[in-house]
Amino acid sequence: MSIVLIVIGVIVLGLVIWLISIDGSYHVKKTKVIHVPKEKAYELISDFKTWKSWSPWLCMEPDAKVTMTNDGLGVGAINSWIGSLVGSGEIEHLELMENESIRQEIRFLKPFKSKSEVYWQFNDADGGCEVTWGMKGAMPFFLKFMAKQMEPWIGMDYERGLKMIKDLMEKGKINSVVTLEGVSELDSFEFVAIKETCLMNEVGESMKATFAKINALCETEKVEPETAFSIYHKFDFTDPECTYSSGVPVKSDLMPGDEFYKDRYPKIRAIKVLFKGDYEHLGNGWAAAYSYLRYKKLKANKKIDPIEVYLNDPIIVVDPADWLTAIYIPIK
């Protein structure tokens, strides 16, 4: 028994020494140009009552309980939330420099306790303003190893939030509705696709070019698929590159050229999210799916790549508000 205790002690000591050597601090900063005067952007963001309409977290759980003090306005106002997917916490206005900057403190309670500084900056830009959203903080001692992961995780959320702020201010609406359908099944299907690798920030443009080739093949071969899809082979925000396949289901003996490949996607049990809206905001659906995975303590089946299925054709359904996408994360 004493030997076991000694071994455990050595392991714990080694872990502590390793954690001491790690810098547990992080700093996330994202910027977006919005074509409205900075006074308008400041007015929106400084009012906590507006946050539920563009929050990158509350959009995946609109039924989360939200409360605020001081009617959501002014120094000392606190915006609190509690939900299954979004956890619980609060954010407080510490300093407001009208039309210039906001300084806040965010205090997370669940899934773990932490405290960070949040800041906003508003600068004039050609045709509008440049909005910067940042967060500075440090992870608790035994979670210091997660500090570097916080930057891409929070950065991804901030990117989604700034996109929604931009649409809300420029278009007056956000074409993004997330519906969690829970655990579902997707039947196996045969498909033709193109596999591509590109930078993460170029996925949208890369897919447009890929689907142009897919559509040309369908026209040539007189194939009329009811849906299309994208399979994500490698999609990690800590990695600058993404690898995906985009294609269409086929039932014929179609033999595509060298640029294409033919395969079968297996029948899966998966977490399903139905997303309605502009593909620009599909990240909201994926965030909800992975949050649900963690909340339900389910295990992803990493042997099968996740997939998004486009249920209508944006060439026919021209309004992005009506685009339908089903997101599936395979589970064990």
Secondary structure, 3 states (H helix, E strand, C coil): CHHHHHHHHHHHHHHHHHHHHCCCEEEEEEEEEECCCHHHHHHHHCCHHHHHHHCCCHHHCCCCEEEECHHHCCCCCEEEEEECCCEEEEEEEEEEECCCEEEEEEEEEECCCEEEEEEEEEEEECCEEEEEEEEEEECCHHHHHHHHHHHHHHHHHHHHHHHHHHHHHHHCCCCEEEEEEEEEEECCEEEEEEEEEEEHHHHHHHHHHHHHHHHHHHHHHCCCCCCEEEEEEEECCCCCEEEEEEEEECCCCCCCCCCCEEEEECCEEEEEEEEEECHHHHHHHHHHHHHHHHHCCCCECCCCCCEEEECCCCCCCCCHHHCEEEEEEEEC
